[in-house]
Amino acid sequence: MKLRLVKANDRNKDLICDMLDEWYASGETIVPYVIRRIDYHDYDFYSRNLEISEPKAQKRGLVPDSTWFALDEERNIIVGAVNIRHFLNERLILDGGHIGDGIRPSERRKGYATEMIRLALEKCKELGIYHILMVCDKDNTGSARSIQNNGGVLENEPVVDGEIEQRYWIDLEPEAGKWYESDGENEEAVSALPEHLRRMSLEEIPECVQVIRKSFQTVADEFGFTVENAPRFTAFATDEGRLYYQFHEEKRPMYVYLVGKKIVGYYSLALRDDGSAELGNLSVLPEYRHKGIGAKLMTDAMLRAKAFGKTVMKLSIVEENQMLRKWYEGFGFVHTGTQKFDFFPFTCGYLERELPKTKYYRVHTADVAWLTKQPRGIFTAVWKLIEAGVTTEEETAEYWRNRKYFEEALPLPPYYEQGNPDGAVTWFKDTEKGNEIWQQMTFYRDMGDKYDVQFYISECIDIPGEVVYEDEFQIAVKGQKEDVTVITRPLV
């Protein structure tokens, strides 16, 4: 058995359809649900809509997710599928959990389920999910055994829709990651606990309450606010009930910043019908400040608001806190007014900024390219696999087909012909044209998965450096502006 998780694409179309043909013919219910949600006979539509993005999930009251199929490379057969939900809501925390999985009828009782869950747990780590809930029917002893084999601990057995369910929790430990830093001449590997910025899950509300209260307490201490003179101030009024109301009733997306397994930062977004997003309770624990976490939270908030289709971001502050006002103005916010309330011993100040129509992104590895002194781009990384001769003949042929497409479709910046003397790197635009490139990167991402090359996606809301070239697909920049924060996540 040599199992690998793969995404649905043209390269494995026949294998996935073969599994689904067998499953439907058996008359059994296909699980996880998402792989039967869409008619797979229109495979192009099926593969493009299998996963639910965060903006689509928000509109439909669902949870964003990721889906993989389990490929046994030794037998060249798809044996099952796994679906990971990126956070838990009220329904999933009772019945569903983080991971849904299923093995096709002919491949059961061969150890595939245990191995597939193990691989799914590795994906959870990459997503920054370390406390994982898995749920199965009590009479499904095979599923329970596969969960237990991966460290699942039974919490309880609730009755859901007349059936007894078993809820298992699996705790994972973050592993120190390796990153490469360069001083322009030497490259050094740096090891540190992984940091993640992701959607908050329902069971994390209590920890987030503490982060908010401790963060805003420093403001209360600085300006003399107390529970007696400012009982409605965030440091005193925030409790689990308030956050649960915002989560459940207001449907606010909430986000957390983790260092290892510890939540050290938080913010929420109130998505308004007028096209604006209101930033709520951006917080960083005092002992984790001055590390760039606040800037990452702020940049992430603008990127997410833009993805939700919002054009303006608004926020409010304690007007007397001029240092905080200047910090937000550094991100392009403009002061729009003040208001005094009888129940606050301070003045509320209001700021807002228009969100740019375009964001910028690049896909890369962790190691630094010699020429650019920047993380190596996805095209160069895959070329190195081809150059090293580790790919199969079919993969090499497909590489050249893909390369031909990019050479014909993507303008070549002229500085490449000059040997790239400025060490410039390209960032793609989040536009219709730029996103065509993203769709065509599927082969490159697949090669990374197969040959254990971890790719990352970096995003920013403003131009990240000095522009030396631009077209409708991309920009090329040299250097990096100190006042532009870049959000980098593992590409999962």
N, C-alpha and C positions, 0 to 999 in steps of 0.2 A: 504494500500500500504506500503510495506517495501522493498524498492529498494536498491540493492547493486551492485556495479560494479565488475565483475569477469573476469578473463582471460580465454581464450579458453584452455581447458584441457580435459582429459578423463572423469572427473567427471561430466562435463556438456555437453558432446558430444551430447546426444539425444535431449537435450533442444535446443541447438544451431541449430542442423540439422532440428528440427521441425520448428523453425522460418524461416530458409532459404527455406525449402520446401514450406511453405505457401507463402512466398514472391515471389518466382519464379512462383508459380501457379497463382498468381494474375496478372502477366504480368507487374507489376509496376517495375520501376527502383529501385534497391536496393541501399540504402545509409546507411552509408558512403561507398564510392567506394571500400575501402580496403577489406570489408567483402565479396565482390563478385569477387575480383581480382583473386582468386584461387578456383579451383573446390573443394568444401567441401566434396565431396563423398570419396575422399582419406583424411579422417579426420586427420590422424596422420601427413601427410605432410602439410595439411591446418593449423593446430594449431601451428606447428613448424615454419612456414614461413609467418604467418599473419603479423607480425611486421617487419619493415625494420631496421636493426641495422645501426649504424653510418658508419662503413666501407663499407657495401654493398650500402648504400645510396650514399656515396661519389663516388663510382665507377660508379653508374648509374645516377648521376646528380639529385638525389632525396633528400628528407628530412627525417631523422629518425623519427619514430613515435611510439606511443603506442596505443593499441586497447583494449577496454573492452566491455563486453556484460552486459546489464542491466537485472539483475535477480530479479524478484518479489518473495521474499522468502515466503510470505504468500500464494501465488498461485503456487509456484514452476514452473514458466514460464519465459523464456527469452523474454522480450518485445521489445528490441532494442539494438543498439550498438552505441558506441562513439569512435572516433579516434582523438588523439591529436598529432599534428605535433610539434616537439620540437623547431622549429624556422621558421621564415618566409623568403622565398626567393622572387624573383621578381614576380613569378606567384601567390604564395599564398597570398601575400600582396594585390593583386588586387582581386583575385577570389579564395576563398578556406578558408583562415584564419587559425587560430590555431586549431579549433575544427570542425569536421564533425560529424553529428549525424543523426540517423534515427530510427523511431518506426515502427514495423511491422504493416501491414494493419489492422488487427483485434483489435489492442490495442490503436488506436489513439483516441484523444479527451477524454482521461481519466486522464490527468495531468502527464503522464509519461515523456513527453519531458522536461517539466520544471524541474522536479526532477532529470532527468538524466543529464541535463546540470549543475545543481547545484553540483552534485557529480563530474562531470568532472572538474569543476572549482576548487574543492578541490584538485584534482590530479594535476592541473596546479600549484597550490601553492607548492605542494611537488616537482615539477620540477623546481621551481624558476621562473615561468612565471606569472607575475602580471598584465601585460597590454595585454589583450586577444582580438584578432580580430575574430568575427564570421560573416559569409556571408550567405545570403539566397536570393532566387528569390523574387522580389517585390510582385509577386502574391501569394506567399506562406505565407499567413497571420498567419497560425498556427505556423509555424517556427519562424516568426518574433515575435509573442506574447510570445513564450517560451524564446526567447533571451531577450526581454524587461523585462520579469518577473524576470530575473536574473541580471538586472541592465544594459542591453545593451543600449548604446546611439548611435543613428544613426549619422554617419559622412557624408556619401554621397550616391548617387545612380548611379554608373557608368554603362555604357552599355558594356556588355561583350558577344561576339559572338551573338550579336543581341538581347540579353535578358537584362532587367534592373535588376541589382543586388542591394541589400542593404548591406552596410558595417557597422557593429556595433562594438563598442569598449566597453569592460567591464574592469573596473579597480578594482583590488583586493588589500586588505591591508594585509601585512605580519603579522602573529601572532607570538608573542614571544614563542619560543619553550622551552621545558624542557629537560635538560640534567643532568646526575648524575656524580658527581665527588667524588672520594674517596681518603682519606689520608692514607689508609691502615687499619684504624679502624672505621672511621665514614664516612657515605655517605651523601652527601648534594646535594639537587636539585638546579640547576642553571638555571635561566631564562634569555634568551637573544634573540635578533632579529635573525631570521634564516639567515644563510649564504649559498650561492649556487655558484657552479662553473659549468657553463653550456655553451652551444653553443650560440653565438651571433646571434640575429635576425636583419634583414635588417634595420628595423626602429630604431635600437639602434646605428647606425653608428655615428650620430652627438655626442652623449654622449661619445662614445669611443674615438673619435678624441680629446675631451677635456681631457680625462684621459691620453692619450698618451702624449699630448703636456705638460700638467702640470707635469707629471712624468719626462720627459726628460728635462724639464726646469731646474730642480735642478742640472743636470749634466752640462748644459750650464752655469749656474751661477758659479759652482765650477771651471770650467776650462776656463771661459772667452769667451765662444762662443756667438756670436750675430748673428742677422739676416743679418748683413753686412759682417761679416767674415766667416760665415758658413751657408749660406742660405739653403743648402741642408740637414742640420742636422735635425734629427727627430722632435725636439721641434718646429721647424719653418716650415718644409716642409710638415708635415702631415696635410691633409685636407680631407674633405668628398669625394672628387673625387678620391684621392689615395686609400682610404679604399674601396670605391665602386668598383674600378677597380680590386683590389685584391679579393674582394668578388665575383664579377660577371665574370670577365675575367679569372683570375688566379685560381678561385675556391678554394681559401684558406679557410680551416676551421678556424673560429675565435671564441674565448672563452672569457667569462666575469666572473668576480668574483663579486657577489653582497652581500652587507650587507643590509638586508631588501630589499628595492627596488632600492637602490643606487648602481650603477656600480662603483667599487673602484679599479678593476684590470682588466688586458686584456693581451692576447697574441694571436698570429696567427701561423699557420704552413704552410710552403710551402712544398708540397709533391713532391719530385723529382723522376725522372725515374731511378736514379742510386741507389735507395734503401735508400736514406737519407731523413730526414725531417729537414728543416731549421726553427729555432725558430725566430719569428719576434716580435719586439716591446713589449717584456714582460714589463709590467708597473704596478705600484701600486701608487695610489695617496699619496703624501707625508704624509698627516695626518693619513694614515692607515698603515704606515710602522712599522716594528718591532713588528708585530703581527702574523708573520708566513704566511702571505698571499702570499708573493713572493715564499716561499718554496713550498706552495701548488700549485701555478701556474706552477712552474718548474716541480714538480712531475707529475702533471696532464698532462703536455705537453709530458713527456716521456711515460706515460701510453697510451695516445691517439696515439702517433706516432707508438708505438709498435702494437696497435690494427689495425692501417692502414697498417701493414705489413712492416714497415721500420726497418732497423737494425742499423742505425747511426743517431745521431742528431748533427747538426751543428749550430753555431751561431757566430755573430760578435759583438765586443765591441769597445769602445774607448780604445786603448792600454794603454794610460796614466792612465786610471782608474784602478789602481792595486787592490783596494779594491773590485771592482766588479769582476775582474778576479779571485781573491781568493774565492769569493762567489761561482762562477760557478765551480771552481776546487773542492770545497766541495761536489759537486754533481757528481764528477767523470769525469769532462771535462778535456781535455788535450790541452794545447796550441800548435797550429800547424803552426803558422806563422803570418806575418804582411804584410801590403801593404800601401803605401802612395799615396794619390790622391791630385792633384793640388787644387781641390775645397774644401778640408777639411783642417783646421788648426790643425789637429791631425792625428795620425796614426791609421789605422784600425787593430785590432787584431782578430785572428780567433781561435776558439776552437771547439772541437768535442768530442763525446764519443760514444762508442758502446752501444747499448741498450741491456739489459739482455734478454735472450731467455724466461725467466719465470717471471711472476709477481705472487703476492700472494694476496689472498683475504679471507675475512671471513664475514659471515652474522650474525647480532646480533641485540639486542635491545638497548635502551638507558640506561637502568638501569644496575647497576654494580653487578656482581656476588660476593658473599661473599668470596668464596675460592680464585678466581683468581685476584680479584680487577680489573677486566677488564669487559667491556660490555658483558652481558650474551649472549651466542651463541644461534643460532636458534633452535638447537635440544633441549637444555635445556628449552628454552622458551615455545616450544610446549608441551614438557613433563609436564610442570607446568599446562597447560590447561587441559591435560588429568587427571593429579593428582587431580585437583580441581573439576573434574566431570562436567565441563561446556559443554563438547562436546556431540554430539549425539552418540547413539550406533553405527551407521554406521561409523561415523568419528573415534570413538575409535578403531573399528575393522580395519579401514584403517590405523590408526596410527601404530598398531602392525604389520601389513603387511609391511609397509614401514620400520619400525624399524628392522624387520627381514632381509630385503634386505640390509640395511646398516651394520648390524652386520656380514652378510656373505660376503659382497663385500668390506667393508672398514676395513683395518687392525686396531686393537685396540692398541694404544700406550701403552707400558707396564707400564708407570708411573700411569695410571688410577688404576691398580691393587694395587699400593702402596699408593693410596689415594691422588695422585697428590700433593706431598709435596712442589713442587716448584711453584705451582699455574700457571702451563703452560697453554697456549691456543693454539688451532690448527688453522693454516691458510692453505687453499687449494691452490694448484698450478694451474696456468692457463696453463694446459697441456691437452692432449687428455684424460688422465685418470682422472685428477682433474675435468675436465668439465663434465665428466659422473656424478659426484656427484651433480653438479649444476642442471643438467637436472632432477635428481631424487628428488630434493628439492621442486618440485612443490606443493606437498601436504602441506608441512610445510608453504610455502608462502601463500597458500590459507587459512590456518587456521589463520594466522596472519591477513589477510584481513577481514575475517569473524568476528573475535573476537577482532578487534581493537587493535591488537598488532603491533605497527610500527616497521618494520625491517629496518636496514641500511646495506649497503655494504661498507666495508672498503677495500682499495686496496693500495698496495705499490710496488715499483719497485725493492727494495732491501730487503733482509731478515730483518724483523723488530725487532728481538731480539736474545737472545742467544739460539741456536738450541739445544734442548734436545732429539729430535726424528725426523726422516725423513723417508718417504717411497715415492712410486711413485705418491700417491694422495696428500700428505699433509706434512707440517712440524709442529712441536710443538716448541714454543719458550717460554722462561720465560723473564719477563721484557720487556722493549722497548728501543731500541737504540735512543739516543737523536738526532743523525744525520740522522735518517730515518724519512721522512715525510710520513704520512698516509693520504690518501684522503678518506673522509667518506661522503656518499650521502644517502638520503632516498631511500629505495628500492621501486620503483613505478611499 
